[in-house]
C-alpha cells in the first residue's frame, strides 16, 4: 500500500492505474509484491517486444551502461551509428533522427513535411491530412494531428494546419487542396480500436500523394518492429512511405523514438533545425540494436504471424466475444457487451494483464510469447469473460 500511497501523493494522477504494484518480470510473466504471477498481454503498451528481462537484451544494455552511458549529440557513438544503419537498410530509407518517444518521432515527421514543402513550394503549403480515429501523440502538435475529439479537451489553442478525413479515399481526395503538403496515417489504428485499414485504401492514399506531390507519412509507433508479422506494417500494403515514425517496441523497454526518411528527403533537416538531448543515447541504442538483430529474422517474423493467427482464432471462439481483428500480434477483441473496461479489471483478478482501446480489448503481447503461454493466457481470459 505504501507504494500506491506515495505514487498518488507525489506523481500527477494522469493515469487511471489498475490496483497492482509490479516488482519483477521475466519473459511474459510479471510478479506483484506477494509473488503472484500475471501473464502480460500488453507488453507495456507494445514496448517489451522481447518480454521482460530478455537475457541478451539485458546483457547488451548492461554492457553499454558500464562503458559509456551518454555523451550528447555533439559527438559520435557506435551504438547510434549501428542502429541507424540497421534501420535504414531494413526499409529502403536513407537517414534517421533519434528522439525519445513516438510523439517526438511524429513531431520530426511533421517538421520534415512542412520544411520540404516550404523549400519547394511556399510557406503557406503546410497543411497535413490525418484520419479520423488516429492517434499520433500527446504533445500539443501531435494531439492536434490526432483525429479523436476526446483527446482535444482542455488544451486549446492547438497547432494549426491539420485536417481530419474519414478513412475513405473520396474523403481524403476531397480534403486535398493547394496548401496540402502531406498525408499522415497509421496502417492499423491502435488507440483508435485496432482498426485495420484496407489495402485498397492505403494504396489509394499513396497514389494520391504521388499525383499531388504530397509526402506520405506513416506512423509505425505501435505497428513497427515486427508487431504485425512484418518489420514494418506498411510492407503488408505494397507501398513505400516517404517518412515513417518508430518507437515503443524498438527500444525493448527503454525510451526511444526514430523518424526515418527516404533519399529525396535526407537533407531537409540540417544543423539547428531539430534536436533531442537524449536522442540516440548509447544505452538505449544498444538495447535497440539487440531487438533489431532478433526481430528482423524472417523465421522470427513468420512465427509472429503464426502465433497471432493462433491467438486470434482461439480468442474468437471464447464466450462473450463477438469478433477479433488482428494483424500478427496486434489484436483487437470486440465483445458482445460494451464492457471492455470491466473485463480488463476481471482479467487482473485472474492473473492476466490486457489493454483496452475504445470499446475493445486490445492485446499487444511480447513477440516472444509461446503457444503454451498463449493457451494459459486464453484460459485466464475465458475465466474473466
C-alpha positions as CSV (number, residue, x, y, z in Angstrom):
1,X,0.0,0.0,0.0
2,X,2.9,2.4,0.7
3,X,4.0,2.4,-3.0
4,X,0.5,3.2,-4.1
5,X,0.0,6.0,-1.5
6,X,3.4,7.5,-2.3
7,X,2.6,7.4,-6.0
8,X,-0.7,9.3,-5.5
9,X,0.9,11.7,-3.2
10,X,3.9,12.7,-5.4
11,X,3.1,11.7,-9.0
12,X,0.5,13.6,-11.0
13,X,-2.7,11.5,-11.4
14,X,-2.6,11.4,-15.2
15,X,-3.1,7.7,-15.4
16,X,-6.1,5.5,-14.5
17,X,-3.9,2.9,-12.9
18,X,-5.0,-0.7,-12.0
19,X,-4.6,-1.5,-8.3
20,X,-1.5,-3.5,-8.9
21,X,2.2,-3.0,-8.0
22,X,4.6,-4.9,-10.1
23,X,8.1,-5.6,-8.8
24,X,9.6,-8.1,-11.1
25,X,9.2,-9.7,-14.6
26,X,10.6,-12.5,-16.7
27,X,9.5,-13.4,-20.2
28,X,5.8,-13.0,-20.5
29,X,5.2,-13.0,-16.7
30,X,5.1,-10.1,-14.3
31,X,5.0,-10.5,-10.5
32,X,3.5,-8.4,-7.7
33,X,4.6,-7.8,-4.1
34,X,3.1,-11.1,-2.9
35,X,4.7,-13.1,-5.7
36,X,1.5,-13.6,-7.7
37,X,2.2,-14.0,-11.4
38,X,0.4,-12.2,-14.3
39,X,0.6,-13.0,-18.0
40,X,1.3,-9.7,-19.6
41,X,-0.6,-9.4,-22.9
42,X,0.1,-5.6,-23.1
43,X,3.9,-5.6,-23.0
44,X,4.0,-2.1,-21.5
45,X,1.7,-1.0,-24.4
46,X,3.8,-2.8,-27.0
47,X,7.2,-1.8,-25.6
48,X,8.6,-5.0,-24.2
49,X,8.9,-6.6,-27.6
50,X,11.1,-9.4,-26.3
51,X,9.3,-9.8,-23.0
52,X,10.6,-8.9,-19.5
53,X,14.4,-9.0,-18.9
54,X,15.4,-10.9,-22.0
55,X,18.9,-12.1,-21.2
56,X,20.5,-11.0,-24.5
57,X,18.9,-7.6,-24.3
58,X,19.8,-7.1,-20.6
59,X,23.4,-8.0,-21.3
60,X,23.6,-5.6,-24.2
61,X,22.2,-2.7,-22.1
62,X,24.3,-3.5,-19.0
63,X,27.5,-3.7,-21.1
64,X,26.9,-0.3,-22.7
65,X,25.8,1.3,-19.4
66,X,29.1,0.2,-17.9
67,X,31.0,1.6,-20.9
68,X,29.5,4.9,-22.0
69,X,26.0,5.9,-20.9
70,X,25.6,9.4,-22.5
71,X,27.7,12.0,-24.4
72,X,25.1,14.2,-26.2
73,X,24.8,14.6,-30.0
74,X,27.8,16.9,-30.2
75,X,29.8,13.7,-30.6
76,X,29.6,10.4,-32.4
77,X,28.9,7.0,-30.8
78,X,29.0,3.5,-32.3
79,X,25.6,2.2,-31.0
80,X,23.6,5.1,-32.6
81,X,25.5,4.7,-35.9
82,X,25.0,1.0,-35.9
83,X,21.3,1.3,-35.2
84,X,20.8,4.0,-37.9
85,X,22.4,1.8,-40.5
86,X,20.3,-1.2,-39.5
87,X,17.0,0.8,-39.6
88,X,17.7,2.5,-42.9
89,X,18.9,-0.7,-44.6
90,X,15.8,-2.6,-43.4
91,X,13.2,-0.3,-45.1
92,X,14.8,1.5,-48.1
93,X,15.3,4.7,-46.1
94,X,18.3,7.0,-46.2
95,X,18.5,8.8,-42.8
96,X,17.1,8.7,-39.4
97,X,16.5,11.1,-36.5
98,X,16.6,9.7,-33.0
99,X,14.3,11.0,-30.2
100,X,12.8,9.5,-27.0
101,X,9.2,8.8,-27.9
102,X,6.6,8.2,-30.6
103,X,5.4,11.8,-30.2
104,X,8.9,13.1,-30.8
105,X,9.3,10.9,-33.9
106,X,6.0,12.2,-35.2
107,X,7.0,15.8,-34.5
108,X,10.0,15.3,-36.6
109,X,7.9,13.8,-39.4
110,X,5.6,16.8,-39.4
111,X,8.6,19.2,-39.4
112,X,10.2,17.4,-42.4
113,X,6.9,17.5,-44.3
114,X,6.4,21.3,-43.7
115,X,10.0,22.3,-44.3
116,X,10.3,20.2,-47.5
117,X,7.1,21.9,-48.8
118,X,8.3,25.3,-47.8
119,X,11.6,24.7,-49.5
120,X,10.0,23.5,-52.7
121,X,6.7,25.5,-52.8
122,X,5.8,28.3,-50.5
123,X,5.4,29.0,-46.7
124,X,1.6,28.5,-46.9
125,X,1.7,25.0,-48.2
126,X,1.9,23.3,-44.8
127,X,-1.4,21.5,-44.2
128,X,-1.4,17.8,-43.3
129,X,-4.3,15.5,-43.7
130,X,-4.7,12.9,-40.9
131,X,-7.5,10.3,-40.3
132,X,-10.5,10.1,-38.0
133,X,-9.7,7.8,-35.0
134,X,-6.0,8.3,-35.5
135,X,-3.6,8.8,-32.6
136,X,-0.2,10.5,-33.0
137,X,1.0,11.5,-29.6
138,X,0.3,13.8,-26.6
139,X,2.4,16.9,-27.3
140,X,0.3,19.9,-28.4
141,X,1.2,19.4,-32.0
142,X,0.7,15.6,-32.2
143,X,-2.6,16.0,-30.3
144,X,-3.6,18.5,-33.0
145,X,-2.8,15.8,-35.5
146,X,-4.8,13.2,-33.6
147,X,-8.3,12.6,-35.1
148,X,-10.1,11.9,-31.8
149,X,-12.1,14.8,-30.2
150,X,-11.9,13.2,-26.8
151,X,-8.1,14.0,-26.7
152,X,-8.7,17.6,-27.6
153,X,-10.4,18.8,-24.5
154,X,-8.8,21.4,-22.2
155,X,-5.7,22.2,-24.3
156,X,-6.7,24.7,-26.9
157,X,-5.3,26.5,-28.9
158,X,-3.6,23.7,-30.8
159,X,-1.0,23.9,-33.5
160,X,-2.8,24.8,-36.8
161,X,-2.5,23.0,-40.1
162,X,-4.2,19.6,-39.6
163,X,-7.4,18.4,-41.4
164,X,-9.2,15.2,-40.5
165,X,-10.7,12.9,-43.1
166,X,-12.6,9.7,-42.8
167,X,-10.6,6.6,-43.8
168,X,-12.3,6.6,-47.3
169,X,-10.5,7.5,-50.4
170,X,-13.1,10.0,-51.6
171,X,-13.0,11.8,-48.2
172,X,-9.2,12.1,-48.4
173,X,-9.3,13.2,-52.0
174,X,-11.9,15.9,-51.1
175,X,-9.6,17.2,-48.3
176,X,-6.6,17.9,-50.6
177,X,-6.2,21.4,-51.7
178,X,-3.4,23.8,-52.8
179,X,-1.9,24.2,-49.3
180,X,-1.8,20.4,-48.5
181,X,1.8,19.1,-48.1
182,X,1.3,15.6,-46.7
183,X,-1.0,12.8,-45.6
184,X,-0.3,11.1,-42.3
185,X,-1.8,7.7,-41.3
186,X,-1.4,4.5,-39.2
187,X,-1.9,1.4,-41.3
188,X,-3.6,-0.1,-38.2
189,X,-5.1,2.4,-35.7
190,X,-4.1,1.1,-32.3
191,X,-5.6,3.6,-29.9
192,X,-8.5,4.0,-32.3
193,X,-9.6,0.4,-31.7
194,X,-7.3,-1.8,-33.7
195,X,-8.8,-0.6,-37.0
196,X,-7.0,-2.2,-39.8
197,X,-7.0,0.0,-42.9
198,X,-7.8,-1.8,-46.2
199,X,-5.1,-2.4,-48.8
200,X,-7.1,-0.6,-51.4
201,X,-7.5,2.5,-49.2
202,X,-3.8,2.7,-48.3
203,X,-2.6,2.1,-51.8
204,X,-5.1,4.8,-52.9
205,X,-3.7,7.3,-50.5
206,X,-0.2,6.5,-51.7
207,X,-1.4,7.1,-55.3
208,X,-2.9,10.5,-54.3
209,X,0.3,11.5,-52.7
210,X,2.2,10.8,-55.9
211,X,-0.4,12.6,-58.0
212,X,-0.4,15.8,-55.9
213,X,3.3,15.7,-54.9
214,X,2.5,15.2,-51.2
215,X,4.6,13.3,-48.7
216,X,3.2,10.1,-47.3
217,X,3.9,9.9,-43.5
218,X,3.3,6.5,-41.9
219,X,3.1,6.3,-38.1
220,X,4.6,3.0,-37.1
221,X,5.0,3.8,-33.5
222,X,2.7,0.9,-32.4
223,X,2.8,-1.3,-35.5
224,X,6.5,-1.3,-36.3
225,X,9.4,-3.6,-35.3
226,X,7.7,-6.9,-36.0
227,X,4.4,-6.3,-34.3
228,X,2.3,-7.2,-37.3
229,X,4.4,-10.1,-38.6
230,X,6.5,-7.8,-40.9
231,X,9.3,-5.5,-39.7
232,X,7.1,-2.5,-40.7
233,X,3.3,-2.7,-41.1
234,X,3.4,-0.7,-44.4
235,X,5.1,-3.7,-46.0
236,X,1.8,-5.6,-46.0
237,X,0.4,-2.9,-48.3
238,X,3.0,-2.8,-51.0
239,X,3.8,0.9,-50.6
240,X,6.9,2.9,-49.8
241,X,6.3,5.8,-47.4
242,X,8.4,9.0,-47.6
243,X,8.7,9.1,-43.8
244,X,7.9,6.7,-41.0
245,X,8.0,7.1,-37.2
246,X,9.0,4.4,-34.8
247,X,9.1,4.0,-31.0
248,X,7.7,1.5,-28.5
249,X,9.0,-2.0,-29.4
250,X,12.2,-0.7,-30.9
251,X,13.8,0.0,-27.5
252,X,12.7,-3.3,-26.0
253,X,11.9,-1.5,-22.7
254,X,13.9,1.7,-22.9
255,X,12.6,5.0,-24.3
256,X,13.3,5.7,-28.0
257,X,11.8,7.4,-31.0
258,X,13.0,7.3,-34.6
259,X,12.0,9.2,-37.7
260,X,13.2,7.7,-41.0
261,X,13.1,9.4,-44.4
262,X,13.9,8.4,-48.0
263,X,16.8,9.6,-50.1
264,X,14.9,12.5,-51.5
265,X,14.4,13.9,-48.0
266,X,17.7,13.1,-46.3
267,X,19.0,16.7,-46.4
268,X,15.8,18.5,-45.5
269,X,16.7,18.8,-41.8
270,X,20.1,20.5,-41.4
271,X,22.1,21.5,-38.4
272,X,20.0,23.5,-35.9
273,X,16.6,22.6,-37.4
274,X,15.8,19.9,-34.9
275,X,17.4,18.2,-31.8
276,X,17.0,16.0,-28.8
277,X,19.3,15.9,-25.8
278,X,18.8,12.2,-25.1
279,X,18.1,11.2,-28.7
280,X,20.4,8.3,-29.8
281,X,21.5,7.6,-26.3
282,X,24.2,4.8,-26.4
283,X,22.5,2.6,-23.8
284,X,19.1,2.8,-25.4
285,X,20.6,2.2,-28.9
286,X,22.5,-0.8,-27.6
287,X,19.2,-2.3,-26.5
288,X,17.5,-1.4,-29.8
289,X,20.3,-3.0,-31.8
290,X,19.7,-6.3,-29.9
291,X,16.0,-6.0,-30.6
292,X,16.7,-5.4,-34.3
293,X,19.0,-8.4,-34.5
294,X,16.2,-10.7,-33.3
295,X,13.1,-9.2,-34.9
296,X,14.4,-8.8,-38.4
297,X,14.9,-12.5,-38.9
298,X,12.4,-14.0,-41.4
299,X,11.8,-17.0,-39.2
300,X,11.0,-14.7,-36.2
301,X,8.5,-12.7,-38.2
302,X,6.9,-15.8,-39.6
303,X,6.4,-17.0,-36.0
304,X,4.8,-13.7,-35.0
305,X,2.2,-14.2,-37.9
306,X,1.6,-17.8,-36.9
307,X,1.1,-17.1,-33.2
308,X,-1.1,-14.1,-34.0
309,X,-3.4,-16.2,-36.2
310,X,-3.5,-18.9,-33.4
311,X,-4.3,-16.4,-30.6
312,X,-6.9,-14.6,-32.7
313,X,-8.7,-17.9,-33.8
314,X,-8.8,-19.2,-30.2
315,X,-10.0,-15.9,-28.8
316,X,-12.8,-15.6,-31.3
317,X,-14.2,-18.9,-30.0
318,X,-14.5,-17.7,-26.4
319,X,-17.9,-16.9,-24.9
320,X,-18.7,-13.2,-24.9
321,X,-16.5,-12.5,-27.9
322,X,-18.2,-11.1,-30.9
323,X,-15.3,-10.9,-33.3
324,X,-11.5,-10.4,-33.5
325,X,-9.4,-8.1,-35.6
326,X,-5.7,-8.7,-35.9
327,X,-2.5,-8.5,-37.8
328,X,0.3,-10.5,-36.3
329,X,0.3,-10.0,-32.6
330,X,-1.7,-6.7,-32.7
331,X,-5.1,-7.9,-31.7
332,X,-8.5,-6.2,-31.0
333,X,-11.2,-8.3,-29.4
334,X,-14.8,-7.0,-29.9
335,X,-17.0,-8.1,-27.1
336,X,-20.7,-8.9,-27.3
337,X,-21.3,-6.5,-24.4
338,X,-19.9,-3.0,-24.3
339,X,-17.8,-3.8,-21.2
340,X,-14.1,-3.9,-22.1
341,X,-13.0,-2.0,-19.0
342,X,-14.9,-4.3,-16.7
343,X,-13.4,-7.3,-18.5
344,X,-9.9,-5.8,-18.1
345,X,-10.5,-5.5,-14.4
346,X,-11.7,-9.1,-14.2
347,X,-8.6,-10.2,-16.2
348,X,-6.5,-8.7,-13.4
349,X,-8.3,-10.9,-10.8
350,X,-7.4,-13.9,-12.9
351,X,-3.7,-13.1,-13.4
352,X,-3.9,-11.5,-16.9
353,X,-2.8,-8.0,-18.0
354,X,-4.7,-6.6,-21.0
355,X,-5.2,-3.3,-22.6
356,X,-8.4,-1.6,-23.9
357,X,-8.9,0.6,-27.0
358,X,-12.3,2.4,-27.4
359,X,-14.7,-0.5,-26.6
360,X,-12.4,-3.3,-27.4
361,X,-9.9,-5.5,-25.5
362,X,-6.5,-4.8,-27.1
363,X,-3.7,-7.3,-26.9
364,X,0.0,-6.5,-27.7
365,X,1.8,-9.4,-26.2
366,X,5.6,-9.9,-26.3
367,X,6.6,-11.1,-29.7
368,X,8.4,-13.9,-28.0
369,X,5.3,-15.4,-26.4
370,X,4.9,-19.2,-26.9
371,X,1.8,-21.1,-27.9
372,X,1.8,-22.7,-24.5
373,X,1.8,-19.3,-22.9
374,X,-1.0,-18.2,-25.2
375,X,-3.1,-21.2,-24.1
376,X,-2.5,-20.2,-20.5
377,X,-3.5,-16.6,-21.2
378,X,-6.6,-17.7,-23.1
379,X,-7.7,-19.9,-20.1
380,X,-7.4,-16.9,-17.8
381,X,-9.2,-14.7,-20.3
382,X,-12.1,-17.2,-20.6
383,X,-12.5,-17.1,-16.8
384,X,-12.5,-13.3,-16.8
385,X,-15.2,-13.2,-19.6
